[in-house]
Each structure stands twice: as structure tokens, then as C-alpha cells.
């Protein structure tokens, strides 16, 4: 069973969800990106989910209590450069990168197909708009 976009975002799976968030510089991010993705360059955000894909309907994740979704690593150097490039505050760019990373933890992946990229971009825009309007 593949959960819809709305279902995965609105579904209560646990009472408390935790995410480990790490900020690092270009040097560390390049090293992590090389070690885990064989890409010898820095990047803006990396995500390391604890579950293969929550969108596949894993019922093992649906239970009371606390659960960790995984790790999000954000390069403060890339975030700073991108904030300037996109004429955003550093806070706005970090929020965008966090949302992007969170969607990866939930099982979305823009690199697998154009359709998936469109789905993920649409969700990012919706979530960021909701954050701005809250």
C-alpha cells in the first residue's frame, strides 16, 4: 500500500517524533556526501531515514510513544550562499532545507523520477506557505 501525499503528512503515527539535526560546514558536508553518496562535493542538505519508506505503509511505525525518523544534516555554508542567491534570510533557507530533508525522511525522493520531483516540490511549497502563514 502506498500512502497518498496528504495521508503521510496528516497521519498521526506516534505521540512524539524525533529528528536529529546537525549543522556543519562545507568540509564536513563534502566528507559525509562522499562517504555515503560517493559524491565528492558539498551539498545543502542530506537526510538519513531510519525507515525504508513510510510511504509504503509500514505499520511497524504506527504505535503509541516516541519514534525517531532519522537524521538531517544541513550545511550552514551552502545555506548561507543559497539564502543570498535566492534573496532569503538564512532562517528562511534553513527552514526550506529542513522541510526538504523532512520529506526525504518520510520517503519522498525527487531523484527517482520527474513525477516524484514534482510531488516533492509541490509539498515543499505547500508546507513552506503554511509555515509563512502561521
N, C-alpha and C positions, 0 to 999 in steps of 0.2 A: 504494500500500500504506500503510495506517495502522497504525503500531505500537501495540501494547497498552500500557496504563499500566505494567505490570511490565517489559515489554521495554525501553521507553525509559529506565526508571530503572536497569535492571540491565545494559544493553548497554554493552560497552566500545567506545567509538568512537575514542578516541585514548589515547596514553600519558599525556599531560598536558593537562588542560583548564584554561584561564584565564578568569577573570571580572574585569572592572574594577568595583570597588566604591567608591562615592562617598557620603560623608555630607555633608549640607548642612542649613541651617535653613529655616524656613518661607518666607522671602522668595525665596530661590533656588529652592526646590521649586515655589513658585507660578509663578515665571517659566518654569521648564522645562515644567511641566504646561500652561501657557498656550501656549508656543511649539510643543509637539509634539502636544498633545491638544485644543487650543482650549478648555481648562477653566481659567478664571481663578480658581483656588483651589489651596491647598496639598493635598497628599496624602501618604500614608505611604510608599509605595514606587512607583518607576517602573522598568520594565525595557525595555531596548533590545536585542533579539536581533540577532545577526549573520546568522542563518539564518532564512529564512521560517518554516519549521516542521519541526523534527526529527521530529515525529510522522508526517509524511507519508512518511518512509522515504528521505530524501535520502542516497544512497550517496556523494555527494561529501564527506560529513563523516566517512565511515568510512575511516580511513587511519592509519598509524603517525605518531608525532610529536606535536607540540603544536598545540592549536587554541584559539582564543578563542570563547566562547559569546556574549559581549556585555557590556553594562553594566547594573549595578543601582545605583539611586540611592535612598538612604533618608534621610528627613527625621528628624533627631535630635529636633527639637521635637515632631513628631507621635508618634514612637516613645515619647518620654518621657510625653506625655499619655495615650497608649493604655496604656502599662505601668501607670500609676496607675489608669486606668479599669478595666482587666482584672485588677488586683491581681497584676501580674507584676513581676519585676525588669526593668530596662532591657535587660539582657543577654538575657533570655528573649524579650522583644518584638522585639529586633533580630534574633535567630535566626529567629523566626517570619517577620518581614518578608523576611529573606534567602531563606528556603525558598520563600516566596510568589513572590519575584522570580525565583528559580532555575527554578521550574516554568513561569513565563512564558517564560524563555529557552529552555526545552525544547519550547515550543509549546502549552502549556496556556493556556486563556483563559476565565475564569469569566464574562466579559461577553457571550459569544456565545450561550449558551443555559443553561437551568436544569440540563440534564443535564451540561453541561460544568462548571458551577459545582459540582455535586455531586461529580463526578470529582475536580476540583481540591481541594475541601475535604477529601475522603477521603484523598487523597495527602498533603496538608499534615499532617493528623492523624497518619497513619502515620509519616511522616518525623520529625515532632516527637517522637512517642512513642519511636521508635528512638533519637533523639538523647538523650532523657532517660534511657533505659535503657542507654546505652552507657558 
